Amino acid sequence: MNPLHAGDALLIVDVQNDFLPGGALAVPSGQQVIAPLRRYLTLFIHSGLPVFATRDWHPPDHCSFRAQGGPWPTHCIGQSPGAQFPEELKLPASAIVIFKGTDSAQEAYSGFQGTPLHARLQAARVTRLFIGGLATDYCVRETVREARSLGYEVCLLIDAIRAVNVLPEDGRRAEAEMVSAGAMPLRVEQLAA
């Protein structure tokens, strides 16, 4: 694995209280992404490289909610405790936070959809993204696919993703799709070695 270098950035996808145990839309074992993500955070911060984090920030009448005919329970309402990052993630103050899903009429699984993420990455001269977070089979998959379509190299942090698994194989299938799209699977030990 190439060591970290200029042009690299860490992108943490939707690690929010509502997607963790006890949250409104808890991802099974979602809390297991926090420890490896903290190790990645340490590596990127010590290397002086940028950290980005996406967060769902939905209006109360968002189209993805069951009350509006969508598939999901109400979750990550802007300003609510469920939309906050968990304290144990210890996201640095320097992290660039990208709000997504803010339009009540539009679903936004990808961190790029309807957000300034691509422009912010370009401004920071990022060419390679290290992507982890929640959930493998929805927001991580769509963010990785869009990153690849925009020309970014992508390292998929397979030790720092967890799936919803509405169907039992959804997570594995999503990982295979991301690798097929050109994402390189990576574990923190490969960077920390």
C-alpha positions in Angstrom: 0.0 0.0 0.0 1.3 3.4 -0.9 1.9 5.6 2.2 -0.4 8.5 2.7 0.6 11.6 0.7 -0.6 15.0 -0.5 -3.9 14.6 -2.4 -5.3 12.1 0.1 -8.3 12.7 2.3 -10.3 10.7 4.8 -14.1 10.7 4.1 -16.3 9.4 7.0 -19.9 8.7 5.8 -22.8 9.3 8.1 -21.5 8.0 11.4 -24.4 9.6 13.4 -26.2 8.7 16.6 -29.4 7.6 14.8 -27.4 4.9 12.8 -25.8 3.5 16.0 -27.4 1.1 18.6 -30.4 2.8 20.2 -30.8 5.1 17.3 -33.9 5.5 15.1 -32.3 3.6 12.2 -29.6 1.6 13.9 -27.2 -0.3 11.6 -26.4 -3.7 13.1 -23.0 -3.5 14.7 -22.7 0.1 13.5 -20.7 1.0 16.6 -17.9 -1.3 15.4 -16.8 1.3 12.8 -15.8 3.8 15.5 -12.6 2.2 16.8 -11.0 1.7 13.3 -12.2 5.1 12.2 -10.4 6.7 15.2 -7.2 5.0 14.1 -7.6 6.3 10.5 -8.3 9.8 12.0 -5.1 9.7 14.0 -3.1 8.7 10.8 -4.6 11.5 8.7 -4.4 14.2 11.4 -0.7 13.3 12.1 0.0 13.4 8.3 -1.6 16.8 8.1 -4.2 15.5 5.6 -7.8 16.7 5.4 -10.7 14.9 7.0 -14.3 15.2 5.6 -17.5 13.8 7.2 -20.9 13.6 5.7 -24.1 13.7 7.8 -27.7 13.2 7.0 -29.5 16.5 8.0 -33.1 15.9 7.1 -36.1 18.2 7.4 -39.0 16.6 9.4 -41.0 15.9 6.2 -38.2 14.2 4.2 -39.4 12.0 1.4 -37.4 9.0 2.6 -39.5 8.8 5.8 -42.3 6.2 6.1 -44.8 9.0 7.0 -44.1 10.5 3.6 -44.3 7.2 1.8 -40.5 6.4 1.9 -38.8 3.2 3.1 -37.2 4.5 6.4 -38.3 5.5 9.9 -37.8 9.1 10.7 -34.1 9.7 11.4 -31.3 12.4 11.5 -33.6 15.4 11.7 -31.5 18.5 11.5 -30.4 19.8 14.9 -31.7 16.6 16.7 -29.5 14.5 19.0 -29.9 11.6 16.5 -28.2 13.7 13.7 -25.1 14.4 15.8 -21.8 12.7 15.5 -21.2 10.3 18.5 -18.7 11.8 21.0 -16.6 8.6 21.0 -15.8 9.2 17.3 -13.7 12.2 18.4 -14.1 14.0 15.1 -11.5 16.8 15.0 -12.6 20.4 15.0 -10.8 20.8 11.6 -13.0 18.2 9.9 -15.0 19.6 7.0 -18.6 18.6 7.6 -20.9 18.1 4.6 -24.7 18.2 5.2 -26.8 16.0 2.9 -30.4 15.0 2.5 -31.4 18.6 3.3 -34.0 18.8 0.5 -37.3 17.3 1.7 -38.2 16.2 -1.8 -34.9 14.4 -2.7 -33.3 11.3 -1.4 -29.5 11.6 -1.1 -27.6 8.5 -0.4 -24.4 9.8 -2.0 -22.3 12.4 -0.1 -21.9 14.2 -3.4 -25.6 14.5 -4.2 -26.8 18.1 -3.8 -23.8 19.0 -1.7 -20.6 21.0 -2.1 -18.4 17.9 -1.4 -16.9 17.7 -4.9 -16.1 21.4 -5.0 -14.5 21.2 -1.5 -12.4 18.2 -2.5 -11.2 20.0 -5.6 -10.4 23.1 -3.6 -8.3 20.9 -1.3 -6.6 19.2 -4.3 -7.8 15.8 -3.2 -7.3 13.0 -5.7 -7.6 9.9 -3.5 -10.3 9.3 -1.0 -10.3 6.8 1.9 -13.9 6.1 2.6 -15.6 4.4 5.6 -18.7 4.8 7.6 -22.4 3.8 7.5 -24.0 2.0 5.8 -22.1 -0.2 3.4 -25.1 -1.0 1.2 -26.6 2.5 1.0 -24.7 5.8 1.6 -21.2 4.3 1.5 -21.8 2.4 -1.7 -23.4 5.4 -3.4 -20.7 7.8 -2.2 -17.9 5.4 -3.5 -19.6 4.9 -6.8 -20.0 8.7 -7.4 -16.5 9.3 -6.2 -15.2 6.9 -8.8 -17.4 8.4 -11.6 -15.9 11.8 -10.7 -12.4 10.4 -11.2 -11.2 10.0 -7.6 -9.1 7.0 -6.6 -10.9 5.3 -3.8 -9.7 3.2 -0.9 -12.6 1.4 0.7 -12.0 1.0 4.5 -13.5 -2.5 4.9 -12.7 -2.6 8.6 -14.7 0.6 9.1 -18.0 -0.1 7.3 -21.1 -2.0 8.3 -24.3 -2.9 6.4 -28.0 -2.5 7.0 -28.5 -5.9 5.3 -32.3 -5.5 4.5 -31.5 -8.7 2.6 -28.8 -10.9 4.2 -26.2 -10.5 1.4 -26.7 -6.8 0.7 -23.5 -5.7 2.4 -21.3 -8.3 0.6 -22.9 -7.4 -2.7 -22.3 -3.7 -2.1 -18.7 -4.4 -1.3 -18.3 -6.4 -4.5 -20.0 -3.6 -6.5 -17.6 -1.0 -5.1 -14.5 -3.1 -5.8 -15.9 -3.7 -9.4 -16.1 0.1 -9.7 -12.4 0.4 -8.9 -12.4 0.9 -5.2 -9.4 -0.8 -3.5 -10.2 -2.6 -0.2 -8.0 -1.5 2.7 -7.6 -2.2 6.4 -6.0 0.2 8.8 -3.1 -2.2 9.5 -2.0 -1.7 5.9 -1.5 2.0 6.5 -0.3 1.8 10.1 2.4 -0.8 9.3 
